Amino acid sequence: MRIRLTAGVTVLDAPLDDNATARDFASLLPLTLQMNDLFKREKYGHLPRSLTAGGEPRFSYEVGDIAYWSPGPDIAVFYAHDGQSIPDPGIIVLAEIGSGVDALKKYDGTVDVTIEAVD
């Protein structure tokens, strides 16, 4: 399954990872989240509920990762790398955007992001 993120005029597609957390995330779609900027490296937004734990927790990220952070419960879209690690309990990657994610830099502060399944 592929997902599409739309923020203003920016449209980004990504294949959904094959793990229980990503499948549970897909069950929430379509979804529009108000996403805020954090550390000039990511946009994050609060999910309406927690997701099933079932992916491999990671304490680092790559530019383009769409990840779930359970304490929020939040998802984050990483558009830049600052070399910092992710605090405990880590993140679970839901999908990976191949290119164009740096376009999210132009949205200072808060932006509404619609996420939908496209397959």
N, C-alpha and C positions, 0 to 999 in steps of 0.2 A: 504494500500500500504506500502511496505517496501522499504527502501533505503539502498544502500551499499556505504560506503566510503572506498577508497583504497588510502593509502599513503605508497609508497614503498612496503614493504612486509606485511604491516599491513592492514587487511581487517576487517571492522566493519559494522554490520547490525543494523538497527533500524526501528521500525514501525513509520510511519509518523503520526503525530497528526491530528485530525479531526477539522481543523479550516481553514478559508479562506486564511490566510497567508501561511500555509503549502501547501494547494492545489495550490496556485500561485507559490510557490517555486518548486513544482513538475513539473509545466509546463516548467521550465527552463532545466530540466534534459534530457540527461546527460550533465554534466558540469565538467570542470576541473578548479580548482582555485589554485592560488599560495597563500598558507596560511602561515602567519607569527605567531610567538609566542608573546604572551602578558602576562606579569606578571608571567610567568612560571605556568599559570593555564589554558590557552586556546590557541587554534589555531584559527586565524580569517582570513577571505578572503573577498575581495570586489566582490559583485554580479554585473552582467552587467546592472541591473536596480533595481529600488525600487520594493518592493512587496506590494500587497494589505494588508491594515491593517484589521485584522479580528480576531486576537487571543487576549487572555487576557494578557495585559502587566504585567510583573513581575519585581521586583527590587532585586531579589535574584536568585540564580541558584543552580543546583545540578550537581555533577560530572556525566557526560554522556549526559547532555543536549546539543542538537544542537539548537541554537537559532538565531533569526533574530534581528539585531539592526538597526533600520531604518535610523539614521543619516548617516551611512556609504555610501551606504547601504551595510551592512556586515552580514555574518553569522559567528558564533563562535561555536567551539566544546570545551566544558569545560572538561579538563582531570584531574584537581586538584582543591581543594577549598582553598582559602586564607582568608575566612571570610569576605571579602569586599562585599559591596552591588553594584548594577548596577546603574549608573547614569540615570537621566531622559533622555529620555522617557521610559526607561526600555527595556526589551527584550520580544520577543514572542517566546515561545518554538515551534519548528518545529517537533522535534523527540527526543527520548531518547534512548541512547545506553545502553543496559543492563549490559554489561561487556566488559572488555578488552580495554577500552578507555585510560587507563593509558599508553598503548603502544605508544601513541603520544608523551610522554615525551622524547623519544629517538631521536626525530627529532629536533635538535637544529636549531633555526632560521627558515628559510623558507623551506617549503615542498610543492610539488604539490599534490593535493588531487582530485581524481576523485569521483564524486557523481553520482549515477545512480539509477533508479528504478529497483527493482528486482522481482516484482510480476507479 
